[in-house]
């Protein structure tokens, strides 16, 4: 299981002892299948799976190392980071596993360009980029879904930025930001047209998921490695920050029975959230669970462990 922020966050661990204006909402979608990653020892990497929200019809999509999968907004495709395979992304047909590879842009200057977050119109992908020899190139970029070209830079002055999700109207992007100045690290919202960004939550967070109504962003937050992550929501201007109380989430990592709740994502109808409930201990691995927006009705989805980064789409539920 590879997480882009692990190197930088490990370094942090060593040194650490107006009203909200919603984006224009798209029509609420039907709750279809969930896509997620799982460690596969035969592949030696994370591979992507799909599953119905009730846990039925779990299926491996491809026996290839891919990470950070996202659904297209119409549910017709899965986009996954293919940087481990030397590409920027693969666009995958969920039912057949056939795919189209987007090549790594400008490999002479960039060591990694990990792309997986699509715009609502599916014309571009947001990517976490890392300079090959020049760290000043680190930041968030976008490329075209048609050919992987048209590289555009959105953020700079960072060690690592991880894109989360676009607002329903495609005008803003939520992302996690880790600059040299740790006091400035946290969850940010970026305006795409002028690349202005504002901090909406403190470090350290997941990249964030925008609600289908456009009025809230859900994310997990872990203030230090001594405490397990919990689930939070906030408006896009940083107001209304509050924790969603979920049974079993949080507590000290020193407690052998404590667990974290990580990587939450909204359902297409905006009524539920899927997330990873980690294994006891440091907070890795775990299985997928769903809750309603109030944190109740906890339901287990997967049962084999070692999952990460779910996304809930509108692709029709598997049957038969």
Secondary structure as UniProt FT lines:
FT   TURN            4..5
FT   HELIX           6..15
FT   STRAND          34..40
FT   TURN            41..44
FT   STRAND          45..51
FT   TURN            53..54
FT   STRAND          59..60
FT   STRAND          67..71
FT   TURN            73..74
FT   STRAND          78..81
FT   HELIX           83..85
FT   STRAND          87..92
FT   TURN            94..96
FT   STRAND          99..103
FT   TURN            105..109
FT   STRAND          110..118
FT   TURN            120..121
FT   STRAND          124..131
FT   HELIX           135..137
FT   STRAND          139..144
FT   TURN            145..147
FT   STRAND          152..153
FT   STRAND          160..166
FT   TURN            168..169
FT   STRAND          172..178
FT   HELIX           182..184
FT   STRAND          186..191
FT   TURN            192..194
FT   STRAND          197..202
FT   STRAND          209..210
FT   TURN            212..213
FT   STRAND          217..221
FT   TURN            225..226
FT   STRAND          230..234
FT   TURN            236..237
FT   STRAND          242..244
FT   TURN            247..248
FT   STRAND          249..250
FT   TURN            253..254
FT   TURN            256..257
FT   STRAND          261..266
FT   TURN            268..269
FT   STRAND          272..277
FT   STRAND          287..292
FT   TURN            293..294
FT   STRAND          299..300
FT   STRAND          307..312
//
